[in-house]
Amino acid sequence: MKNLKYYFLIWTSLLFFACAKNNGAGSVAESDIPDTTNIPELINFLEDNQLEAIINDELPLRNGKPRPTGIKAVPQPGDDFRRGQLDEIYWPREKVYESDFRGASIRSGRCQGSDFHGTDFRTADIRWTIFDDSDMSGINFNQSRLFHVHVNGANLDKSTFRGANMFGMEGHFAKMRNCDFTGALMKDSEFVEADFTGSTGVKAKLFRAVLKDSKVDSCDFSFSDFTGAGLEGSSFIGTKLIGCNFQGGHLQGADFSGADLRDCNFFGTEFEGTNFKGATNIPKSIQGFIDDKGMATGIWQDAGRVSY
């Protein structure tokens, strides 16, 4: 009987360690995979009744009082500019924080150095407007049109861009920490030396986006598409990148140390001094490029490994 108990303890111990190994650094538990069932749609796909529901909802001031109607010539903090026609506004160094611009048209404006923090821009059309060096922190840009908007040097920390159209948006040296880009269209955008630390961007579309020398550390961009993206010198340290597509991307000098790369596609991607040290779930297709120091050089193609 003692021998039977002894063998039973050994068997259960081996089973425990086997399970622990299968759920360790080299694998991803189902609970760690981001939920993709509630990805917001771009504004182009919203019905009129959906737009009206977003815009018509009354949002009082912090003190509970109704917002005053905004006046284009003298904008004030907390104003209500819903559905406003504000194309080509000239608001440099203005204080318009915590205002409401839902459904407004603010195309080709000049708002450099202004304070818009805490403002609601949901479903607004902000195409071609310049917000360089402005305080844009804590803003709700969900399902807005940000086509070729400039936010160079701006602070956009803790802002949300869920389902936003950020096509061609430019934000060199921008602070975009702890933001939410889930479902955003970021095609052809340029965020050189920007800081995305701590942000989420599940199923974001970054086709041909330029994030050269940017920080995308401790983020979750799972299931996002970086096809043809310029990611030279960028860092994805400790970032979750499950199911991402990096096909044809430029990853020279990029840092993926500690990143989760489960089911990523690196076909046609350029590596040169690319750091994979400590990364988990590295696809077998690129493991041959990585040396004993965790550095990769070469291009993976169907025909086999192509080295520089």
SULURWO-V644271 format. One record per residue. RES is the residue in one small letter. OMEGA is omega as a letter, one per 40 degrees, with the letter a starting at -180 (* if undefined). D_LAST is the distance of its C-alpha to the last C-alpha in whole Angstrom. Layout:
RES/OMEGA/D_LAST + RES/OMEGA/D_LAST
This chain:
m/i/64 + k/i/63 + n/i/60 + l/i/59 + k/a/59 + y/a/57 + y/i/54 + f/i/54 + l/i/53 + i/a/50 + w/a/49 + t/i/49 + s/i/47 + l/i/45 + l/i/45 + f/a/44 + f/i/41 + a/i/40 + c/i/40 + a/i/39 + k/a/36 + n/a/35 + n/a/36 + g/a/34 + a/a/30 + g/a/29 + s/a/31 + v/i/32 + a/a/36 + e/a/38 + s/i/39 + d/a/36 + i/a/35 + p/i/36 + d/a/39 + t/a/38 + t/a/41 + n/i/42 + i/a/40 + p/i/41 + e/i/41 + l/a/41 + i/i/44 + n/a/43 + f/i/44 + l/i/47 + e/a/51 + d/a/54 + n/i/55 + q/i/52 + l/a/52 + e/a/55 + a/i/55 + i/a/53 + i/a/54 + n/a/58 + d/a/58 + e/i/60 + l/a/58 + p/i/60 + l/a/60 + r/a/59 + n/i/63 + g/a/64 + k/i/65 + p/i/64 + r/i/62 + p/i/63 + t/a/62 + g/i/59 + i/a/60 + k/a/58 + a/a/59 + v/a/60 + p/a/57 + q/i/58 + p/i/56 + g/a/57 + d/i/58 + d/i/58 + f/a/56 + r/i/55 + r/a/55 + g/i/55 + q/a/55 + l/a/53 + d/i/50 + e/i/50 + i/i/51 + y/a/51 + w/i/51 + p/i/49 + r/i/50 + e/i/52 + k/a/53 + v/a/53 + y/i/52 + e/i/53 + s/a/54 + d/a/53 + f/a/51 + r/i/51 + g/a/51 + a/i/51 + s/a/50 + i/a/48 + r/i/46 + s/i/45 + g/i/47 + r/a/46 + c/a/46 + q/i/44 + g/a/45 + s/a/48 + d/i/48 + f/a/48 + h/i/47 + g/a/49 + t/i/49 + d/i/49 + f/a/47 + r/i/47 + t/i/47 + a/i/47 + d/a/46 + i/a/44 + r/i/42 + w/a/41 + t/a/42 + i/i/41 + f/a/42 + d/i/40 + d/i/41 + s/i/43 + d/a/44 + m/a/43 + s/i/43 + g/a/44 + i/i/45 + n/i/45 + f/a/43 + n/i/43 + q/i/43 + s/i/43 + r/a/41 + l/a/39 + f/i/37 + h/i/36 + v/i/38 + h/i/37 + v/a/37 + n/i/35 + g/a/36 + a/i/38 + n/i/39 + l/a/39 + d/i/39 + k/i/41 + s/i/41 + t/a/40 + f/a/39 + r/i/39 + g/i/39 + a/i/39 + n/a/37 + m/a/35 + f/i/33 + g/a/32 + m/a/33 + e/a/32 + g/i/32 + h/i/30 + f/a/31 + a/i/34 + k/a/35 + m/a/35 + r/i/35 + n/i/37 + c/i/37 + d/a/37 + f/a/35 + t/i/36 + g/a/36 + a/i/35 + l/a/33 + m/a/31 + k/i/29 + d/i/27 + s/a/29 + e/i/27 + f/a/28 + v/a/26 + e/i/27 + a/a/29 + d/i/30 + f/a/31 + t/i/32 + g/a/34 + s/i/34 + t/i/34 + g/a/32 + v/i/33 + k/i/32 + a/a/31 + k/a/29 + l/i/26 + f/i/25 + r/i/23 + a/i/24 + v/i/23 + l/a/23 + k/i/21 + d/i/22 + s/i/25 + k/i/26 + v/a/27 + d/i/28 + s/a/30 + c/i/31 + d/i/31 + f/a/29 + s/i/29 + f/i/29 + s/a/28 + d/i/25 + f/a/22 + t/i/21 + g/a/19 + a/i/20 + g/a/19 + l/a/18 + e/i/16 + g/i/18 + s/a/21 + s/i/22 + f/a/23 + i/i/25 + g/a/27 + t/i/27 + k/a/28 + l/a/26 + i/i/27 + g/a/27 + c/i/24 + n/i/22 + f/a/19 + q/i/18 + g/a/16 + g/a/16 + h/a/14 + l/i/14 + q/i/12 + g/i/14 + a/a/16 + d/i/19 + f/a/20 + s/i/22 + g/a/25 + a/i/24 + d/a/26 + l/a/23 + r/i/25 + d/i/25 + c/i/22 + n/a/20 + f/a/16 + f/i/16 + g/a/13 + t/a/12 + e/i/10 + f/i/9 + e/a/8 + g/i/11 + t/a/13 + n/i/16 + f/a/18 + k/i/20 + g/i/24 + a/a/23 + t/i/25 + n/i/24 + i/a/21 + p/a/20 + k/a/19 + s/a/17 + i/a/14 + q/i/16 + g/i/13 + f/a/11 + i/a/13 + d/a/14 + d/i/18 + k/i/18 + g/a/17 + m/a/14 + a/i/11 + t/i/7 + g/i/5 + i/i/8 + w/i/11 + q/a/13 + d/a/16 + a/a/15 + g/a/13 + r/i/10 + v/a/7 + s/i/4 + y/*/0
